[in-house]
């Protein structure tokens, strides 16, 4: 199937373009971006012009920052195209619900992707926790914003999510692997005095079984990134590391599943199946936790941030 990419920035170049190129399901037919292009692919700066010129494009994959994404998604859906959304699926929960309603009205597929949920060991972690009694779960998600979002001021603007841009990746795994839902009860959000979104956060969640569930986020990690979830149960300890790419149980590594594709190839394979079968996949549970953190969070002013 022909697909178009909108927003040719770092994530598109690093992840989306290679995943599409290696997929048996897709052909990259066009791009839309103010600056970026892909060699050998028709390039546009206006989504409407691309849609008019390429009626054969069945799917539009949006890699834009969250704030402008709604208008692009609405335009593509109104044109009868299936839409794939980079995480988070929108800047607000309300606009995500509006897109889902519009997709249902237009009878097109809408896919809110959570790339960390597609990491190789996440299904194994979910299966291992399914029949365990959880005592404690701790998320540690720390990285350097200067490395992963160099000079990208939009992450610190309203709607940019700040440290919850990577943090929602952890929450997408949490909401996938736990057999029962949790909800946020407390948050401390550290806002640089010259920025609109937090650069660090500490969150606590209620677990219906009484387990301790917490999350620490930091965007000023000077060393190697730490993307880890540790779950202590009555039957032992499971650790998901490197964003879900590695897993140990009681210190013993668990083998990577045969046929595992990696995050973005898995997402594009899922999108192909969704288009063939029809319907919408718009799980918003990770974004709900982020919204709750901004609603409940204690806001603490910290030293200003400069690139």
SEMISE-140920 format. One record per residue (C-alpha): residue number from 1; residue in three letters; x, y, z. Coordinates in steps of 0.001 Angstrom, whole numbers, always signed. Layout:
SEMISE-140920
NODE num residu       X       Y       Z
NODE NUM    ala       X       Y       Z
...
end
This chain:
SEMISE-140920
NODE num residu       X       Y       Z
NODE   1    unk      +0      +0      +0
NODE   2    unk   +1138   +3546    -683
NODE   3    unk   +1760   +5686   +2381
NODE   4    unk   +2745   +9315   +2979
NODE   5    unk   +4860  +10676   +5835
NODE   6    unk   +4070  +14100   +7264
NODE   7    unk   +6822  +15792   +9256
NODE   8    unk  +10307  +14745   +8140
NODE   9    unk  +12239  +15415  +11332
NODE  10    unk  +14536  +13321  +13500
NODE  11    unk  +12022  +10622  +14460
NODE  12    unk  +10851  +10217  +10866
NODE  13    unk  +14380   +9918   +9495
NODE  14    unk  +15660   +7665  +12287
NODE  15    unk  +12659   +5341  +12614
NODE  16    unk   +9751   +5758  +10210
NODE  17    unk  +11616   +5915   +6909
NODE  18    unk  +13739   +2784   +7572
NODE  19    unk  +10730    +850   +8890
NODE  20    unk   +8683   +1639   +5782
NODE  21    unk  +11602    +840   +3475
NODE  22    unk  +12075   -2590   +5057
NODE  23    unk   +8367   -3441   +5192
NODE  24    unk   +6666   -5758   +2690
NODE  25    unk   +3408   -3868   +3291
NODE  26    unk   +4270    -294   +2364
NODE  27    unk   +5674   +1969    -334
NODE  28    unk   +6615   +5506    +669
NODE  29    unk   +4894   +7530   -2054
NODE  30    unk   +5111  +11103    -734
NODE  31    unk   +6267  +13327   +2105
NODE  32    unk   +4973  +16594   +3531
NODE  33    unk   +7371  +18815   +5452
NODE  34    unk   +8480  +22429   +5637
NODE  35    unk  +12137  +21423   +5443
NODE  36    unk  +12836  +17699   +5274
NODE  37    unk  +12661  +15384   +2267
NODE  38    unk  +13454  +11749   +1453
NODE  39    unk  +15587  +10991   -1584
NODE  40    unk  +13555   +9720   -4522
NODE  41    unk  +10183  +10467   -2908
NODE  42    unk   +7752  +13157   -4053
NODE  43    unk   +7979  +16059   -1582
NODE  44    unk   +5327  +18625    -653
NODE  45    unk   +5055  +21456   +1841
NODE  46    unk   +1239  +21394   +1952
NODE  47    unk    -839  +18404   +3005
NODE  48    unk   -3809  +19346    +857
NODE  49    unk   -1646  +19519   -2251
NODE  50    unk    -233  +16083   -1525
NODE  51    unk   -3686  +14596    -955
NODE  52    unk   -4944  +16052   -4243
NODE  53    unk   -1898  +14829   -6172
NODE  54    unk   -1837  +11317   -4700
NODE  55    unk   -5292   +9698   -4529
NODE  56    unk   -3474   +6326   -4437
NODE  57    unk   -2045   +7108    -987
NODE  58    unk   -4256   +5165   +1391
NODE  59    unk   -2484   +5991   +4651
NODE  60    unk   -1012   +9170   +6119
NODE  61    unk   +1492   +8747   +8936
NODE  62    unk   +1874  +11877  +11063
NODE  63    unk   +5270  +12508  +12682
NODE  64    unk   +4607  +16123  +13648
NODE  65    unk   +4811  +17529  +17189
NODE  66    unk   +1519  +17011  +19046
NODE  67    unk    +101  +20560  +18916
NODE  68    unk    -351  +20888  +15107
NODE  69    unk   -1178  +17217  +14623
NODE  70    unk   -4948  +17497  +15100
NODE  71    unk   -5511  +19774  +12101
NODE  72    unk   -3407  +17552   +9842
NODE  73    unk   -5138  +14391  +11036
NODE  74    unk   -8584  +15917  +10579
NODE  75    unk   -7731  +16976   +7023
NODE  76    unk   -6440  +13530   +6093
NODE  77    unk   -9418  +11738   +7627
NODE  78    unk  -11858  +14094   +5894
NODE  79    unk  -10142  +13145   +2628
NODE  80    unk  -10892   +9485   +3315
NODE  81    unk   -7364   +8437   +4238
NODE  82    unk   -6395   +6143   +7079
NODE  83    unk   -4212   +7879   +9674
NODE  84    unk   -1328   +6719  +11834
NODE  85    unk    -359   +8980  +14746
NODE  86    unk   +3091   +9234  +16317
NODE  87    unk   +2989   +9327  +20114
NODE  88    unk   +1346  +11049  +21874
NODE  89    unk   -1698  +10895  +19583
NODE  90    unk   -2634  +14495  +20342
NODE  91    unk   -2030  +17509  +22528
NODE  92    unk   -5247  +16896  +24508
NODE  93    unk   -7560  +14014  +25265
NODE  94    unk  -10511  +15927  +23799
NODE  95    unk   -8964  +16258  +20354
NODE  96    unk   -8068  +12552  +20369
NODE  97    unk  -11709  +11687  +21041
NODE  98    unk  -12765  +14082  +18278
NODE  99    unk  -10444  +12368  +15794
NODE 100    unk  -11780   +8940  +16780
NODE 101    unk  -15341  +10129  +16194
NODE 102    unk  -14430  +11620  +12818
NODE 103    unk  -12626   +8434  +11758
NODE 104    unk  -15708   +6384  +12639
NODE 105    unk  -17901   +8789  +10665
NODE 106    unk  -15608   +8594   +7623
NODE 107    unk  -15128   +4832   +8027
NODE 108    unk  -11351   +5028   +8008
NODE 109    unk   -8764   +3521  +10353
NODE 110    unk   -7072   +5560  +13056
NODE 111    unk   -4057   +4200  +14931
NODE 112    unk   -2577   +5839  +18027
NODE 113    unk    +871   +4295  +18084
NODE 114    unk   +2906   +3787  +21238
NODE 115    unk   +6322   +2748  +19984
NODE 116    unk   +7724   +1632  +23349
NODE 117    unk   +4746    -682  +23772
NODE 118    unk   +5993   -2431  +20613
NODE 119    unk   +9451   -3103  +22104
NODE 120    unk  +10573   -6716  +21762
NODE 121    unk  +10230   -7838  +25393
NODE 122    unk   +7009   -6060  +26354
NODE 123    unk   +4767   -9049  +25447
NODE 124    unk   +6969  -11345  +27564
NODE 125    unk   +6768   -8952  +30515
NODE 126    unk   +2991   -8786  +30185
NODE 127    unk   +2732  -12565  +30106
NODE 128    unk   +5044  -12957  +33125
NODE 129    unk   +3077  -10463  +35252
NODE 130    unk    -333  -11841  +34282
NODE 131    unk    -586  -14335  +37154
NODE 132    unk   +1798  -12709  +39665
NODE 133    unk   +1008  -10792  +42856
NODE 134    unk   +2653   -7408  +42489
NODE 135    unk   +4305   -5833  +45523
NODE 136    unk   +6208   -2936  +43997
NODE 137    unk   +6796   -1453  +40564
NODE 138    unk   +9229   +1378  +39899
NODE 139    unk   +9746   +3221  +36626
NODE 140    unk  +13078   +4995  +36124
NODE 141    unk  +13152   +6971  +32870
NODE 142    unk  +16108   +9329  +32614
NODE 143    unk  +17832  +10777  +29555
NODE 144    unk  +19484  +13936  +28245
NODE 145    unk  +17103  +16250  +26394
NODE 146    unk  +20070  +17869  +24656
NODE 147    unk  +20852  +14515  +23041
NODE 148    unk  +17352  +13378  +22132
NODE 149    unk  +15685  +16714  +21282
NODE 150    unk  +18594  +19026  +20416
NODE 151    unk  +17389  +22598  +20051
NODE 152    unk  +13733  +21541  +19737
NODE 153    unk  +12031  +24298  +21704
NODE 154    unk   +8567  +22860  +21034
NODE 155    unk   +9096  +20261  +23783
NODE 156    unk   +9160  +23107  +26324
NODE 157    unk   +6220  +25004  +24836
NODE 158    unk   +2594  +24480  +25929
NODE 159    unk   +1463  +21100  +24587
NODE 160    unk   +5029  +19842  +24224
NODE 161    unk   +4762  +17684  +27389
NODE 162    unk   +8334  +18328  +28547
NODE 163    unk   +9829  +15322  +30293
NODE 164    unk   +6549  +13483  +29760
NODE 165    unk   +7439  +13265  +26057
NODE 166    unk   +9738  +10343  +26943
NODE 167    unk   +7779   +9610  +30110
NODE 168    unk   +4667   +8684  +28161
NODE 169    unk   +6730   +5908  +26572
NODE 170    unk   +7161   +4368  +30009
NODE 171    unk   +3467   +4851  +30727
NODE 172    unk   +2567   +3118  +27471
NODE 173    unk   +4474     +63  +28686
NODE 174    unk   +3006    +281  +32187
NODE 175    unk    -566    +341  +30874
NODE 176    unk    +199   -2617  +28605
NODE 177    unk   +1934   -4997  +31017
NODE 178    unk    -106   -4601  +34212
NODE 179    unk   -3083   -6960  +34420
NODE 180    unk   -5077   -4324  +36364
NODE 181    unk   -5244    -564  +35754
NODE 182    unk   -3617   +1968  +38064
NODE 183    unk   -4289   +5669  +38440
NODE 184    unk   -2131   +8593  +39454
NODE 185    unk   -2538   +9937  +42970
NODE 186    unk    +370  +12368  +43358
NODE 187    unk   +2975  +14138  +41250
NODE 188    unk   +5800  +16600  +41761
NODE 189    unk   +6667  +18454  +38564
NODE 190    unk   +9894  +20443  +38237
NODE 191    unk   +9449  +23392  +35862
NODE 192    unk  +12471  +25406  +34710
NODE 193    unk  +11745  +29022  +35561
NODE 194    unk  +12010  +30014  +31890
NODE 195    unk   +9998  +27122  +30410
NODE 196    unk   +6359  +26016  +30186
NODE 197    unk   +6752  +22251  +30656
NODE 198    unk   +8525  +20150  +33305
NODE 199    unk  +12081  +18905  +33023
NODE 200    unk  +11723  +16283  +35780
NODE 201    unk   +8857  +14592  +37595
NODE 202    unk   +8085  +12166  +40396
NODE 203    unk   +4751  +10310  +40300
NODE 204    unk   +2859   +7923  +42570
NODE 205    unk     +16   +5633  +41481
NODE 206    unk   -2771   +3727  +43196
NODE 207    unk   -2739     -21  +42564
NODE 208    unk   -5973   -1879  +43413
NODE 209    unk   -3986   -4686  +45042
NODE 210    unk   -2045   -2331  +47275
NODE 211    unk   +1294   -2530  +45431
NODE 212    unk   +3624    +467  +45514
NODE 213    unk   +3837   +1975  +42030
NODE 214    unk   +6049   +4978  +41291
NODE 215    unk   +7816   +6764  +38458
NODE 216    unk  +10883   +9015  +38307
NODE 217    unk  +11506  +11089  +35178
NODE 218    unk  +14553  +13247  +34503
NODE 219    unk  +15570  +15067  +31323
NODE 220    unk  +18992  +16156  +32575
NODE 221    unk  +20640  +12744  +32929
NODE 222    unk  +24365  +13332  +32285
NODE 223    unk  +25254   +9701  +31634
NODE 224    unk  +23757   +6871  +29632
NODE 225    unk  +19957   +6836  +29379
NODE 226    unk  +18053   +4787  +31953
NODE 227    unk  +14796   +3384  +30568
NODE 228    unk  +13887    +743  +33136
NODE 229    unk  +10829    -788  +34806
NODE 230    unk  +11387   -3025  +37829
NODE 231    unk   +8514   -5144  +39148
NODE 232    unk   +8814   -6985  +42464
NODE 233    unk   +6291   -9778  +43001
NODE 234    unk   +5799  -12568  +45528
NODE 235    unk   +7233  -14909  +42890
NODE 236    unk  +10376  -12879  +42085
NODE 237    unk  +11580   -9741  +40316
NODE 238    unk  +11232   -8843  +36660
NODE 239    unk  +13188   -5997  +35072
NODE 240    unk  +12453   -4483  +31684
NODE 241    unk  +15480   -2493  +30565
NODE 242    unk  +16558    -330  +27630
NODE 243    unk  +12997    +768  +26973
NODE 244    unk  +11650   -2772  +26812
NODE 245    unk  +14340   -4235  +24565
NODE 246    unk  +15792   -6412  +27346
NODE 247    unk  +14232   -8387  +30185
NODE 248    unk  +15509  -10331  +33193
NODE 249    unk  +13706  -12456  +35768
NODE 250    unk  +15495  -12809  +39093
NODE 251    unk  +18647  -11606  +37352
NODE 252    unk  +18506  -14151  +34514
NODE 253    unk  +18163  -12726  +30982
NODE 254    unk  +15075  -13760  +29017
NODE 255    unk  +15707  -14602  +25369
NODE 256    unk  +14406  -12247  +22696
NODE 257    unk  +11387  -13816  +20962
NODE 258    unk  +11971  -15348  +17553
NODE 259    unk  +10679  -13147  +14779
NODE 260    unk  +10677   -9966  +16879
NODE 261    unk  +10770   -6994  +14518
NODE 262    unk  +11620   -4050  +16761
NODE 263    unk   +9411   -1112  +17626
NODE 264    unk   +8629    +755  +14408
NODE 265    unk   +8543   -2262  +12079
NODE 266    unk   +6037   -3775  +14515
NODE 267    unk   +3911    -614  +14429
NODE 268    unk   +3814    -533  +10641
NODE 269    unk   +2911   -4218  +10531
NODE 270    unk     +80   -3479  +12976
NODE 271    unk   -1112    -593  +10817
NODE 272    unk   -1198   -2853   +7767
NODE 273    unk   -3360   -5346   +9665
NODE 274    unk   -5637   -2565  +10882
NODE 275    unk   -6214   -1262   +7365
NODE 276    unk   -7001   -4770   +6114
NODE 277    unk   -9446   -5542   +8923
NODE 278    unk  -10859   -2061   +9546
NODE 279    unk  -11434    -178  +12763
NODE 280    unk   -9655   +2173  +15133
NODE 281    unk   -6978   +1598  +17772
NODE 282    unk   -6951   +4697  +19978
NODE 283    unk   -5899   +3574  +23447
NODE 284    unk   -5487   +6813  +25406
NODE 285    unk   -4585   +5352  +28797
NODE 286    unk    -924   +6524  +28698
NODE 287    unk   -1984  +10083  +27865
NODE 288    unk   -4605  +10048  +30648
NODE 289    unk   -1831   +9522  +33194
NODE 290    unk     +33  +12522  +31775
NODE 291    unk   -3105  +14676  +31924
NODE 292    unk   -3672  +13589  +35525
NODE 293    unk     -89  +14548  +36413
NODE 294    unk    -655  +18068  +35094
NODE 295    unk   -3982  +18272  +36951
NODE 296    unk   -2742  +16944  +40298
NODE 297    unk    +932  +17808  +40183
NODE 298    unk   +2682  +20081  +42637
NODE 299    unk   +4586  +22586  +40492
NODE 300    unk   +8105  +23349  +41665
NODE 301    unk  +10198  +26068  +40020
NODE 302    unk  +13810  +25095  +39333
NODE 303    unk  +16786  +26677  +37580
NODE 304    unk  +16129  +27838  +34027
NODE 305    unk  +17082  +25627  +31099
NODE 306    unk  +19143  +26722  +28105
NODE 307    unk  +20362  +24613  +25222
end
